[in-house]
Amino acid sequence: MSFLKASAGVAPAAVPPPAPVRPGFAARTWRTVRSSRPAAIGLAIVAVHVVVALLAPLLTPYHPTTGDASHALLGPSADHWAGTDQYGRDVLTRVLYGGRYALGVSVTATVLTIALGAVLGCAAALRGGWLDDLLMRVLDAVLSLPAILVLLVIVTALGTGSSVIVLAIAVVCVPQVVRVVRGAALAVVPQDYVTAARARGESTWAILRREVLPNITDVVCVEFAMRASWVVLLISSLSFLGFGADPPTPDWGLMVSENRTAITVVPMASLAPIIALATMVVGLNLAADGLSKAWGVDRIREGA
């Protein structure tokens, strides 16, 4: 009885509160977009470009590569809202279809660039030592070369084509992505959960996939948006110089190159693709800046 009374007087052990559950990345991104006006505006502009590019066949009755010589160099009219080019092709139609090429090649090149850069950056931060030093010195050498010059050399050596352009973009842009991701990963590597994973004998790839990458997702997403804007500009620059899309492919840079000699006759043939390219780049930059400020990502510090 005395034991029961003594036991009855003992207060039960306090149950620790459950650990707070961190909201998923999609939920955090949605809240960020709703709270950041620049990010919302930028993503809305990009979304409009994507929708217009996908629905291009439904938005115009004309074919992007078929022209009518009798309707060449016409100004804006009810039939041709942005006029026609020197081959009689509808300018607005080529601008709408040009978004397909720009988005398709740009997204492919950016995804490849970010994937390679994230893996190499995290591996360099995890392994450290001579591998980190060697990789960074090689990347510094690549970064010292003008991007457009490297692109021209690769395209001249391997030929034109979407696959070659994607490869060339990756070679040019991966070094900067590696620097930014490595800077972010260096802040994660010393954490206790990474040390515990190493103590358990997990492989470098397992630590990278389970411990490091999930904690730098914000940095990777901001870098994706910022890098995509540069990729769009680089691809259009190659097309303008004659090393990108082959005629008569509807491409914004190629359209400016083809119609610049007639800019005084049909200015919209050159201005329309320029406006499309500018709005796409502005949208991507606004999205990157808005997400960066909302998530507290400092790209300059991370890439230092």
Backbone hydrogen bonds, N-H to C=O, Kabsch-Sander energy under -0.5 kcal/mol:
donor,donor_aa,acceptor,acceptor_aa,energy
5,K,1,M,-2.7
6,A,2,S,-2.6
7,S,3,F,-2.5
8,A,4,L,-2.4
9,G,5,K,-1.4
10,V,6,A,-0.5
10,V,7,S,-1.0
22,R,20,P,-0.6
28,R,24,G,-2.4
29,T,25,F,-2.6
30,W,26,A,-2.3
31,R,27,A,-2.2
32,T,28,R,-2.2
33,V,29,T,-2.6
34,R,30,W,-2.1
35,S,31,R,-1.8
36,S,32,T,-1.8
37,R,35,S,-0.7
40,A,36,S,-2.2
41,I,37,R,-2.8
42,G,38,P,-2.8
43,L,39,A,-2.6
44,A,40,A,-2.0
45,I,41,I,-2.3
46,V,42,G,-2.2
47,A,43,L,-2.4
48,V,44,A,-2.2
49,H,45,I,-2.0
50,V,46,V,-2.3
51,V,47,A,-2.7
52,V,48,V,-2.7
53,A,49,H,-2.4
54,L,50,V,-2.3
55,L,51,V,-2.3
56,A,53,A,-0.8
58,L,55,L,-1.2
59,L,55,L,-1.2
59,L,56,A,-0.8
60,T,56,A,-1.1
67,G,65,T,-0.5
68,D,88,G,-0.8
71,H,68,D,-2.3
72,A,69,A,-1.3
73,L,85,D,-2.4
74,L,71,H,-0.7
77,S,80,H,-2.7
83,G,80,H,-1.3
84,T,74,L,-2.1
85,D,89,R,-1.9
88,G,85,D,-1.7
91,V,83,G,-2.3
94,R,90,D,-1.7
95,V,91,V,-2.1
96,L,92,L,-2.4
97,Y,93,T,-2.5
98,G,94,R,-1.9
99,G,95,V,-1.1
99,G,96,L,-0.6
100,R,96,L,-0.5
100,R,97,Y,-0.9
101,Y,97,Y,-1.2
102,A,98,G,-2.4
103,L,99,G,-2.7
104,G,100,R,-2.7
105,V,101,Y,-2.4
106,S,102,A,-2.0
107,V,103,L,-2.7
108,T,104,G,-1.9
109,A,105,V,-2.6
110,T,106,S,-2.7
111,V,107,V,-2.7
112,L,108,T,-2.2
113,T,109,A,-2.3
114,I,110,T,-2.9
115,A,111,V,-2.5
116,L,112,L,-2.4
117,G,113,T,-2.7
118,A,114,I,-2.8
119,V,115,A,-2.1
120,L,116,L,-2.6
121,G,117,G,-2.5
122,C,118,A,-2.3
123,A,119,V,-2.4
124,A,120,L,-2.5
125,A,121,G,-1.9
126,L,122,C,-2.5
127,R,123,A,-2.8
128,G,124,A,-2.1
131,L,128,G,-0.8
132,D,128,G,-1.0
133,D,129,G,-2.0
134,L,130,W,-2.8
135,L,131,L,-2.4
136,M,132,D,-2.3
137,R,133,D,-2.0
138,V,134,L,-2.1
139,L,135,L,-2.3
140,D,136,M,-2.2
141,A,137,R,-1.7
142,V,138,V,-1.8
143,L,139,L,-2.5
144,S,140,D,-1.2
145,L,142,V,-1.4
150,V,146,P,-2.1
151,L,147,A,-2.4
152,L,148,I,-2.2
153,V,149,L,-2.2
154,I,150,V,-2.4
155,V,151,L,-2.7
156,T,152,L,-2.4
157,A,153,V,-2.0
158,L,154,I,-2.6
159,G,155,V,-2.0
165,I,161,G,-2.3
166,V,162,S,-2.5
167,L,163,S,-2.1
168,A,164,V,-2.7
169,I,165,I,-2.6
170,A,166,V,-2.1
171,V,167,L,-2.2
172,V,168,A,-1.8
173,C,169,I,-2.7
174,V,170,A,-2.4
177,V,173,C,-1.6
178,V,174,V,-2.7
179,R,175,P,-1.8
180,V,176,Q,-2.0
181,V,177,V,-2.8
182,R,178,V,-2.6
183,G,179,R,-2.0
184,A,180,V,-1.8
185,A,181,V,-2.8
186,L,182,R,-2.2
187,A,183,G,-0.6
187,A,184,A,-0.7
188,V,185,A,-1.2
189,V,185,A,-2.4
191,Q,188,V,-1.9
195,T,191,Q,-1.9
196,A,192,D,-2.9
197,A,193,Y,-1.7
198,R,194,V,-2.2
199,A,195,T,-2.2
200,R,196,A,-1.8
201,G,198,R,-1.4
202,E,197,A,-2.0
207,I,203,S,-2.3
208,L,204,T,-2.6
209,R,205,W,-2.5
210,R,206,A,-2.6
211,E,207,I,-2.3
212,V,207,I,-1.8
213,L,208,L,-2.7
215,N,212,V,-1.3
216,I,213,L,-1.6
220,V,216,I,-2.1
221,C,217,T,-2.5
222,V,218,D,-2.2
223,E,219,V,-2.3
224,F,220,V,-2.1
225,A,221,C,-2.1
226,M,222,V,-2.4
227,R,223,E,-2.9
228,A,224,F,-2.3
229,S,225,A,-1.3
230,W,226,M,-1.3
231,V,227,R,-2.4
232,V,228,A,-2.3
233,L,229,S,-1.7
234,L,230,W,-2.5
235,I,231,V,-2.7
236,S,232,V,-2.1
237,S,233,L,-2.3
238,L,234,L,-2.3
239,S,235,I,-2.1
240,F,236,S,-2.4
241,L,237,S,-2.0
242,G,238,L,-0.6
242,G,239,S,-0.9
243,F,238,L,-2.9
244,G,238,L,-0.8
249,T,246,D,-2.4
251,D,249,T,-1.0
255,M,251,D,-2.5
256,V,252,W,-1.9
257,S,253,G,-2.0
258,E,254,L,-2.5
259,N,255,M,-2.0
260,R,256,V,-1.1
262,A,259,N,-1.0
263,I,260,R,-1.2
265,V,262,A,-0.8
266,V,262,A,-2.9
269,A,266,V,-1.5
270,S,267,P,-1.3
271,L,267,P,-2.8
272,A,268,M,-2.3
274,I,270,S,-1.3
275,I,271,L,-2.8
276,A,272,A,-2.2
277,L,273,P,-2.5
278,A,274,I,-2.7
279,T,275,I,-2.6
280,M,276,A,-1.9
281,V,277,L,-2.3
282,V,278,A,-2.7
283,G,279,T,-2.4
284,L,280,M,-2.2
285,N,281,V,-2.5
286,L,282,V,-2.7
287,A,283,G,-2.3
288,A,284,L,-2.5
289,D,285,N,-2.8
290,G,286,L,-2.8
291,L,287,A,-2.5
292,S,288,A,-2.3
293,K,289,D,-2.4
294,A,290,G,-2.3
295,W,291,L,-2.3
296,G,292,S,-0.8
297,V,292,S,-2.5
298,D,296,G,-0.6
299,R,297,V,-0.8
302,E,298,D,-2.5
303,G,299,R,-2.0
304,A,301,R,-0.9
